[in-house]
């Protein structure tokens, strides 16, 4: 479980994120410090599964499908890019 998160409220409001999306973005922002890097078509990503996120952020959801919807919302705003390899998402 992730114990501490740093949410930038100015960006949250500017990017029109709800609290769940802001929490997820704050978590994903820290992913490069611990996740395994992967290169896909010359672009760098980090391997993070929706199950890992659900376990790390139970305050926003314990359901991987809900986490997937939050990730899709962040992707639609252009804040993250993701690719799925072997049914495993990478950011």
Backbone atoms as SQL, in Angstrom:
CREATE TABLE atoms (id INTEGER PRIMARY KEY, chain TEXT, resi INTEGER, resn TEXT, atom TEXT, x REAL, y REAL, z REAL);
INSERT INTO atoms VALUES
  (1, 'A', 1, 'UNK', 'N', 0.849, -1.179, 0.000),
  (2, 'A', 1, 'UNK', 'CA', 0.000, 0.000, 0.000),
  (3, 'A', 1, 'UNK', 'C', 0.892, 1.239, 0.000),
  (4, 'A', 2, 'UNK', 'N', 0.502, 2.213, -0.775),
  (5, 'A', 2, 'UNK', 'CA', 1.205, 3.498, -0.808),
  (6, 'A', 2, 'UNK', 'C', 0.759, 4.296, 0.420),
  (7, 'A', 3, 'UNK', 'N', 1.715, 4.709, 1.255),
  (8, 'A', 3, 'UNK', 'CA', 1.359, 5.398, 2.494),
  (9, 'A', 3, 'UNK', 'C', 1.200, 6.901, 2.316),
  (10, 'A', 4, 'UNK', 'N', 2.037, 7.492, 1.489),
  (11, 'A', 4, 'UNK', 'CA', 2.018, 8.945, 1.315),
  (12, 'A', 4, 'UNK', 'C', 1.930, 9.288, -0.167),
  (13, 'A', 5, 'UNK', 'N', 1.159, 10.332, -0.472),
  (14, 'A', 5, 'UNK', 'CA', 1.054, 10.847, -1.833),
  (15, 'A', 5, 'UNK', 'C', 1.150, 12.362, -1.781),
  (16, 'A', 6, 'UNK', 'N', 1.693, 12.936, -2.819),
  (17, 'A', 6, 'UNK', 'CA', 1.783, 14.382, -2.923),
  (18, 'A', 6, 'UNK', 'C', 0.933, 14.817, -4.113),
  (19, 'A', 7, 'UNK', 'N', -0.177, 15.476, -3.839),
  (20, 'A', 7, 'UNK', 'CA', -1.090, 15.903, -4.897),
  (21, 'A', 7, 'UNK', 'C', -0.919, 17.399, -5.126),
  (22, 'A', 8, 'UNK', 'N', -0.646, 17.763, -6.363),
  (23, 'A', 8, 'UNK', 'CA', -0.514, 19.153, -6.746),
  (24, 'A', 8, 'UNK', 'C', -1.917, 19.679, -7.067),
  (25, 'A', 9, 'UNK', 'N', -2.513, 20.408, -6.131),
  (26, 'A', 9, 'UNK', 'CA', -3.886, 20.877, -6.309),
  (27, 'A', 9, 'UNK', 'C', -4.015, 21.881, -7.444),
  (28, 'A', 10, 'UNK', 'N', -2.979, 22.681, -7.661),
  (29, 'A', 10, 'UNK', 'CA', -3.032, 23.661, -8.755),
  (30, 'A', 10, 'UNK', 'C', -3.185, 22.936, -10.085),
  (31, 'A', 11, 'UNK', 'N', -2.347, 21.918, -10.307),
  (32, 'A', 11, 'UNK', 'CA', -2.437, 21.143, -11.559),
  (33, 'A', 11, 'UNK', 'C', -3.737, 20.336, -11.610),
  (34, 'A', 12, 'UNK', 'N', -4.161, 19.814, -10.482),
  (35, 'A', 12, 'UNK', 'CA', -5.400, 19.046, -10.433),
  (36, 'A', 12, 'UNK', 'C', -6.570, 19.880, -10.957),
  (37, 'A', 13, 'UNK', 'N', -6.648, 21.105, -10.492),
  (38, 'A', 13, 'UNK', 'CA', -7.727, 21.994, -10.940),
  (39, 'A', 13, 'UNK', 'C', -7.510, 22.387, -12.400),
  (40, 'A', 14, 'UNK', 'N', -6.270, 22.735, -12.742),
  (41, 'A', 14, 'UNK', 'CA', -5.955, 23.138, -14.113),
  (42, 'A', 14, 'UNK', 'C', -6.280, 22.032, -15.110),
  (43, 'A', 15, 'UNK', 'N', -5.954, 20.789, -14.759),
  (44, 'A', 15, 'UNK', 'CA', -6.186, 19.656, -15.652),
  (45, 'A', 15, 'UNK', 'C', -7.587, 19.072, -15.509),
  (46, 'A', 16, 'UNK', 'N', -8.393, 19.655, -14.630),
  (47, 'A', 16, 'UNK', 'CA', -9.785, 19.222, -14.408),
  (48, 'A', 16, 'UNK', 'C', -9.868, 17.740, -14.008),
  (49, 'A', 17, 'UNK', 'N', -9.004, 17.344, -13.069),
  (50, 'A', 17, 'UNK', 'CA', -9.018, 15.973, -12.566),
  (51, 'A', 17, 'UNK', 'C', -9.897, 15.873, -11.334),
  (52, 'A', 18, 'UNK', 'N', -10.587, 14.749, -11.191),
  (53, 'A', 18, 'UNK', 'CA', -11.279, 14.517, -9.929),
  (54, 'A', 18, 'UNK', 'C', -10.249, 13.962, -8.932),
  (55, 'A', 19, 'UNK', 'N', -10.652, 13.774, -7.692),
  (56, 'A', 19, 'UNK', 'CA', -9.703, 13.361, -6.669),
  (57, 'A', 19, 'UNK', 'C', -9.091, 11.993, -6.964),
  (58, 'A', 20, 'UNK', 'N', -9.886, 11.055, -7.446),
  (59, 'A', 20, 'UNK', 'CA', -9.357, 9.730, -7.750),
  (60, 'A', 20, 'UNK', 'C', -8.299, 9.805, -8.853),
  (61, 'A', 21, 'UNK', 'N', -8.575, 10.582, -9.887),
  (62, 'A', 21, 'UNK', 'CA', -7.605, 10.727, -10.970),
  (63, 'A', 21, 'UNK', 'C', -6.335, 11.417, -10.483),
  (64, 'A', 22, 'UNK', 'N', -6.475, 12.411, -9.620),
  (65, 'A', 22, 'UNK', 'CA', -5.309, 13.121, -9.084),
  (66, 'A', 22, 'UNK', 'C', -4.461, 12.196, -8.217),
  (67, 'A', 23, 'UNK', 'N', -5.101, 11.353, -7.419),
  (68, 'A', 23, 'UNK', 'CA', -4.370, 10.386, -6.594),
  (69, 'A', 23, 'UNK', 'C', -3.626, 9.407, -7.493),
  (70, 'A', 24, 'UNK', 'N', -4.296, 8.901, -8.516),
  (71, 'A', 24, 'UNK', 'CA', -3.660, 7.972, -9.443),
  (72, 'A', 24, 'UNK', 'C', -2.487, 8.639, -10.153),
  (73, 'A', 25, 'UNK', 'N', -2.662, 9.876, -10.611),
  (74, 'A', 25, 'UNK', 'CA', -1.568, 10.567, -11.291),
  (75, 'A', 25, 'UNK', 'C', -0.383, 10.757, -10.351),
  (76, 'A', 26, 'UNK', 'N', -0.642, 11.134, -9.107),
  (77, 'A', 26, 'UNK', 'CA', 0.439, 11.311, -8.130),
  (78, 'A', 26, 'UNK', 'C', 1.202, 10.005, -7.939),
  (79, 'A', 27, 'UNK', 'N', 0.480, 8.894, -7.892),
  (80, 'A', 27, 'UNK', 'CA', 1.117, 7.583, -7.767),
  (81, 'A', 27, 'UNK', 'C', 1.951, 7.267, -9.002),
  (82, 'A', 28, 'UNK', 'N', 1.368, 7.446, -10.195),
  (83, 'A', 28, 'UNK', 'CA', 2.069, 7.134, -11.432),
  (84, 'A', 28, 'UNK', 'C', 3.282, 8.036, -11.651),
  (85, 'A', 29, 'UNK', 'N', 3.233, 9.240, -11.147),
  (86, 'A', 29, 'UNK', 'CA', 4.352, 10.168, -11.268),
  (87, 'A', 29, 'UNK', 'C', 5.605, 9.613, -10.584),
  (88, 'A', 30, 'UNK', 'N', 5.410, 8.828, -9.541),
  (89, 'A', 30, 'UNK', 'CA', 6.524, 8.248, -8.794),
  (90, 'A', 30, 'UNK', 'C', 6.974, 6.891, -9.330),
  (91, 'A', 31, 'UNK', 'N', 6.258, 6.338, -10.279),
  (92, 'A', 31, 'UNK', 'CA', 6.563, 5.009, -10.801),
  (93, 'A', 31, 'UNK', 'C', 8.009, 4.871, -11.299),
  (94, 'A', 32, 'UNK', 'N', 8.590, 5.856, -11.999),
  (95, 'A', 32, 'UNK', 'CA', 9.971, 5.674, -12.474),
  (96, 'A', 32, 'UNK', 'C', 10.982, 5.388, -11.360),
  (97, 'A', 33, 'UNK', 'N', 10.647, 5.714, -10.126),
  (98, 'A', 33, 'UNK', 'CA', 11.587, 5.474, -9.027),
  (99, 'A', 33, 'UNK', 'C', 11.639, 4.003, -8.599),
  (100, 'A', 34, 'UNK', 'N', 10.659, 3.177, -9.027),
  (101, 'A', 34, 'UNK', 'CA', 10.655, 1.788, -8.589),
  (102, 'A', 34, 'UNK', 'C', 10.269, 0.753, -9.646),
  (103, 'A', 35, 'UNK', 'N', 9.631, 1.165, -10.724),
  (104, 'A', 35, 'UNK', 'CA', 9.139, 0.191, -11.709),
  (105, 'A', 35, 'UNK', 'C', 10.203, -0.184, -12.732),
  (106, 'A', 36, 'UNK', 'N', 10.018, -1.341, -13.333),
  (107, 'A', 36, 'UNK', 'CA', 10.935, -1.818, -14.368),
  (108, 'A', 36, 'UNK', 'C', 10.688, -1.076, -15.683),
  (109, 'A', 37, 'UNK', 'N', 11.751, -0.517, -16.287),
  (110, 'A', 37, 'UNK', 'CA', 11.579, 0.153, -17.578),
  (111, 'A', 37, 'UNK', 'C', 11.444, -0.858, -18.715),
  (112, 'A', 38, 'UNK', 'N', 10.666, -0.476, -19.721),
  (113, 'A', 38, 'UNK', 'CA', 10.441, -1.295, -20.904),
  (114, 'A', 38, 'UNK', 'C', 10.470, -0.358, -22.111),
  (115, 'A', 39, 'UNK', 'N', 11.107, -0.777, -23.194),
  (116, 'A', 39, 'UNK', 'CA', 11.116, 0.017, -24.425),
  (117, 'A', 39, 'UNK', 'C', 10.223, -0.685, -25.447),
  (118, 'A', 40, 'UNK', 'N', 9.253, 0.059, -25.978),
  (119, 'A', 40, 'UNK', 'CA', 8.328, -0.463, -26.986),
  (120, 'A', 40, 'UNK', 'C', 8.376, 0.485, -28.174),
  (121, 'A', 41, 'UNK', 'N', 8.772, -0.035, -29.324),
  (122, 'A', 41, 'UNK', 'CA', 8.887, 0.777, -30.541),
  (123, 'A', 41, 'UNK', 'C', 9.713, 2.035, -30.305),
  (124, 'A', 42, 'UNK', 'N', 10.781, 1.898, -29.549),
  (125, 'A', 42, 'UNK', 'CA', 11.692, 3.013, -29.302),
  (126, 'A', 42, 'UNK', 'C', 11.222, 4.012, -28.256),
  (127, 'A', 43, 'UNK', 'N', 10.104, 3.743, -27.603),
  (128, 'A', 43, 'UNK', 'CA', 9.555, 4.641, -26.575),
  (129, 'A', 43, 'UNK', 'C', 9.664, 3.951, -25.220),
  (130, 'A', 44, 'UNK', 'N', 10.127, 4.681, -24.209),
  (131, 'A', 44, 'UNK', 'CA', 10.264, 4.125, -22.874),
  (132, 'A', 44, 'UNK', 'C', 8.965, 4.149, -22.083),
  (133, 'A', 45, 'UNK', 'N', 8.680, 3.065, -21.429),
  (134, 'A', 45, 'UNK', 'CA', 7.514, 2.925, -20.557),
  (135, 'A', 45, 'UNK', 'C', 7.975, 2.272, -19.262),
  (136, 'A', 46, 'UNK', 'N', 7.081, 2.208, -18.280),
  (137, 'A', 46, 'UNK', 'CA', 7.352, 1.501, -17.034),
  (138, 'A', 46, 'UNK', 'C', 6.249, 0.491, -16.812),
  (139, 'A', 47, 'UNK', 'N', 6.632, -0.703, -16.383),
  (140, 'A', 47, 'UNK', 'CA', 5.662, -1.784, -16.198),
  (141, 'A', 47, 'UNK', 'C', 4.932, -1.622, -14.865),
  (142, 'A', 48, 'UNK', 'N', 3.624, -1.407, -14.979),
  (143, 'A', 48, 'UNK', 'CA', 2.754, -1.295, -13.806),
  (144, 'A', 48, 'UNK', 'C', 1.422, -1.933, -14.183),
  (145, 'A', 49, 'UNK', 'N', 0.951, -2.856, -13.363),
  (146, 'A', 49, 'UNK', 'CA', -0.330, -3.490, -13.647),
  (147, 'A', 49, 'UNK', 'C', -1.445, -2.787, -12.878),
  (148, 'A', 50, 'UNK', 'N', -2.640, -2.909, -13.404),
  (149, 'A', 50, 'UNK', 'CA', -3.787, -2.307, -12.707),
  (150, 'A', 50, 'UNK', 'C', -4.010, -2.976, -11.358),
  (151, 'A', 51, 'UNK', 'N', -3.641, -4.264, -11.236),
  (152, 'A', 51, 'UNK', 'CA', -3.746, -4.961, -9.952),
  (153, 'A', 51, 'UNK', 'C', -2.772, -4.354, -8.940),
  (154, 'A', 52, 'UNK', 'N', -1.538, -4.048, -9.372),
  (155, 'A', 52, 'UNK', 'CA', -0.565, -3.410, -8.485),
  (156, 'A', 52, 'UNK', 'C', -1.080, -2.058, -7.999),
  (157, 'A', 53, 'UNK', 'N', -1.684, -1.306, -8.913),
  (158, 'A', 53, 'UNK', 'CA', -2.223, 0.006, -8.542),
  (159, 'A', 53, 'UNK', 'C', -3.367, -0.163, -7.555),
  (160, 'A', 54, 'UNK', 'N', -4.253, -1.111, -7.806),
  (161, 'A', 54, 'UNK', 'CA', -5.384, -1.345, -6.899),
  (162, 'A', 54, 'UNK', 'C', -4.900, -1.724, -5.501),
  (163, 'A', 55, 'UNK', 'N', -3.829, -2.504, -5.424),
  (164, 'A', 55, 'UNK', 'CA', -3.280, -2.885, -4.122),
  (165, 'A', 55, 'UNK', 'C', -2.583, -1.715, -3.441),
  (166, 'A', 56, 'UNK', 'N', -1.958, -0.852, -4.234),
  (167, 'A', 56, 'UNK', 'CA', -1.237, 0.292, -3.666),
  (168, 'A', 56, 'UNK', 'C', -2.166, 1.430, -3.266),
  (169, 'A', 57, 'UNK', 'N', -3.317, 1.539, -3.953),
  (170, 'A', 57, 'UNK', 'CA', -4.231, 2.670, -3.725),
  (171, 'A', 57, 'UNK', 'C', -5.646, 2.203, -3.389),
  (172, 'A', 58, 'UNK', 'N', -5.833, 1.443, -2.308),
  (173, 'A', 58, 'UNK', 'CA', -7.174, 0.958, -1.993),
  (174, 'A', 58, 'UNK', 'C', -8.157, 2.077, -1.645),
  (175, 'A', 59, 'UNK', 'N', -7.665, 3.256, -1.313),
  (176, 'A', 59, 'UNK', 'CA', -8.563, 4.366, -0.988),
  (177, 'A', 59, 'UNK', 'C', -9.359, 4.831, -2.206),
  (178, 'A', 60, 'UNK', 'N', -8.803, 4.630, -3.425),
  (179, 'A', 60, 'UNK', 'CA', -9.573, 5.047, -4.603),
  (180, 'A', 60, 'UNK', 'C', -10.323, 3.887, -5.224),
  (181, 'A', 61, 'UNK', 'N', -9.763, 2.658, -5.115),
  (182, 'A', 61, 'UNK', 'CA', -10.481, 1.461, -5.555),
  (183, 'A', 61, 'UNK', 'C', -9.611, 0.227, -5.344),
  (184, 'A', 62, 'UNK', 'N', -10.263, -0.860, -5.012),
  (185, 'A', 62, 'UNK', 'CA', -9.569, -2.144, -4.916),
  (186, 'A', 62, 'UNK', 'C', -9.859, -2.999, -6.147),
  (187, 'A', 63, 'UNK', 'N', -10.606, -2.439, -7.092),
  (188, 'A', 63, 'UNK', 'CA', -11.016, -3.177, -8.286),
  (189, 'A', 63, 'UNK', 'C', -10.153, -2.771, -9.486),
  (190, 'A', 64, 'UNK', 'N', -9.437, -3.726, -10.076),
  (191, 'A', 64, 'UNK', 'CA', -8.598, -3.412, -11.231),
  (192, 'A', 64, 'UNK', 'C', -9.352, -2.771, -12.392),
  (193, 'A', 65, 'UNK', 'N', -10.609, -3.172, -12.624),
  (194, 'A', 65, 'UNK', 'CA', -11.369, -2.576, -13.727),
  (195, 'A', 65, 'UNK', 'C', -11.654, -1.095, -13.492),
  (196, 'A', 66, 'UNK', 'N', -11.862, -0.709, -12.245),
  (197, 'A', 66, 'UNK', 'CA', -12.061, 0.705, -11.923),
  (198, 'A', 66, 'UNK', 'C', -10.763, 1.472, -12.137),
  (199, 'A', 67, 'UNK', 'N', -9.643, 0.884, -11.721),
  (200, 'A', 67, 'UNK', 'CA', -8.337, 1.503, -11.944),
  (201, 'A', 67, 'UNK', 'C', -8.111, 1.687, -13.444),
  (202, 'A', 68, 'UNK', 'N', -8.494, 0.695, -14.230),
  (203, 'A', 68, 'UNK', 'CA', -8.353, 0.779, -15.687),
  (204, 'A', 68, 'UNK', 'C', -9.136, 1.971, -16.237),
  (205, 'A', 69, 'UNK', 'N', -10.330, 2.208, -15.729),
  (206, 'A', 69, 'UNK', 'CA', -11.122, 3.360, -16.177),
  (207, 'A', 69, 'UNK', 'C', -10.441, 4.673, -15.795),
  (208, 'A', 70, 'UNK', 'N', -9.890, 4.746, -14.584),
  (209, 'A', 70, 'UNK', 'CA', -9.168, 5.956, -14.171),
  (210, 'A', 70, 'UNK', 'C', -7.941, 6.188, -15.053),
  (211, 'A', 71, 'UNK', 'N', -7.231, 5.100, -15.396),
  (212, 'A', 71, 'UNK', 'CA', -6.073, 5.223, -16.281),
  (213, 'A', 71, 'UNK', 'C', -6.495, 5.700, -17.669),
  (214, 'A', 72, 'UNK', 'N', -7.593, 5.168, -18.163),
  (215, 'A', 72, 'UNK', 'CA', -8.096, 5.577, -19.474),
  (216, 'A', 72, 'UNK', 'C', -8.456, 7.066, -19.467),
  (217, 'A', 73, 'UNK', 'N', -9.012, 7.542, -18.363),
  (218, 'A', 73, 'UNK', 'CA', -9.350, 8.965, -18.258),
  (219, 'A', 73, 'UNK', 'C', -8.090, 9.819, -18.289),
  (220, 'A', 74, 'UNK', 'N', -7.041, 9.396, -17.579),
  (221, 'A', 74, 'UNK', 'CA', -5.778, 10.145, -17.611),
  (222, 'A', 74, 'UNK', 'C', -5.163, 10.106, -19.001),
  (223, 'A', 75, 'UNK', 'N', -5.286, 8.973, -19.666),
  (224, 'A', 75, 'UNK', 'CA', -4.752, 8.858, -21.022),
  (225, 'A', 75, 'UNK', 'C', -5.510, 9.769, -21.984),
  (226, 'A', 76, 'UNK', 'N', -6.815, 9.856, -21.829),
  (227, 'A', 76, 'UNK', 'CA', -7.615, 10.695, -22.732),
  (228, 'A', 76, 'UNK', 'C', -7.292, 12.180, -22.584),
  (229, 'A', 77, 'UNK', 'N', -6.761, 12.578, -21.425),
  (230, 'A', 77, 'UNK', 'CA', -6.368, 13.981, -21.238),
  (231, 'A', 77, 'UNK', 'C', -4.953, 14.237, -21.745),
  (232, 'A', 78, 'UNK', 'N', -4.229, 13.165, -22.093),
  (233, 'A', 78, 'UNK', 'CA', -2.866, 13.304, -22.564),
  (234, 'A', 78, 'UNK', 'C', -1.827, 13.317, -21.455),
  (235, 'A', 79, 'UNK', 'N', -2.240, 13.076, -20.217),
  (236, 'A', 79, 'UNK', 'CA', -1.298, 13.096, -19.095),
  (237, 'A', 79, 'UNK', 'C', -0.430, 11.849, -19.031),
  (238, 'A', 80, 'UNK', 'N', -0.936, 10.730, -19.511),
  (239, 'A', 80, 'UNK', 'CA', -0.139, 9.507, -19.565),
  (240, 'A', 80, 'UNK', 'C', -0.337, 8.862, -20.928),
  (241, 'A', 81, 'UNK', 'N', 0.607, 8.018, -21.276),
  (242, 'A', 81, 'UNK', 'CA', 0.476, 7.152, -22.448),
  (243, 'A', 81, 'UNK', 'C', 0.630, 5.738, -21.946),
  (244, 'A', 82, 'UNK', 'N', -0.140, 4.835, -22.501),
  (245, 'A', 82, 'UNK', 'CA', 0.008, 3.445, -22.078),
  (246, 'A', 82, 'UNK', 'C', -0.059, 2.537, -23.286),
  (247, 'A', 83, 'UNK', 'N', 0.573, 1.407, -23.119),
  (248, 'A', 83, 'UNK', 'CA', 0.575, 0.368, -24.135),
  (249, 'A', 83, 'UNK', 'C', 0.378, -0.945, -23.384),
  (250, 'A', 84, 'UNK', 'N', -0.347, -1.851, -23.977),
  (251, 'A', 84, 'UNK', 'CA', -0.600, -3.143, -23.336),
  (252, 'A', 84, 'UNK', 'C', 0.172, -4.207, -24.108),
  (253, 'A', 85, 'UNK', 'N', 1.034, -4.913, -23.394),
  (254, 'A', 85, 'UNK', 'CA', 1.815, -6.008, -23.963),
  (255, 'A', 85, 'UNK', 'C', 1.490, -7.279, -23.193),
  (256, 'A', 86, 'UNK', 'N', 1.102, -8.299, -23.890),
  (257, 'A', 86, 'UNK', 'CA', 0.758, -9.566, -23.236),
  (258, 'A', 86, 'UNK', 'C', -0.255, -9.347, -22.126),
  (259, 'A', 87, 'UNK', 'N', -1.216, -8.467, -22.398),
  (260, 'A', 87, 'UNK', 'CA', -2.272, -8.122, -21.443),
  (261, 'A', 87, 'UNK', 'C', -1.748, -7.465, -20.191),
  (262, 'A', 88, 'UNK', 'N', -0.558, -6.817, -20.246),
  (263, 'A', 88, 'UNK', 'CA', 0.018, -6.096, -19.123),
  (264, 'A', 88, 'UNK', 'C', 0.257, -4.643, -19.555),
  (265, 'A', 89, 'UNK', 'N', -0.346, -3.661, -18.885),
  (266, 'A', 89, 'UNK', 'CA', -0.156, -2.268, -19.309),
  (267, 'A', 89, 'UNK', 'C', 1.212, -1.723, -18.930),
  (268, 'A', 90, 'UNK', 'N', 1.689, -0.805, -19.736),
  (269, 'A', 90, 'UNK', 'CA', 2.945, -0.105, -19.494),
  (270, 'A', 90, 'UNK', 'C', 2.679, 1.386, -19.689),
  (271, 'A', 91, 'UNK', 'N', 3.328, 2.243, -18.879),
  (272, 'A', 91, 'UNK', 'CA', 3.104, 3.679, -18.944),
  (273, 'A', 91, 'UNK', 'C', 4.379, 4.400, -19.292);
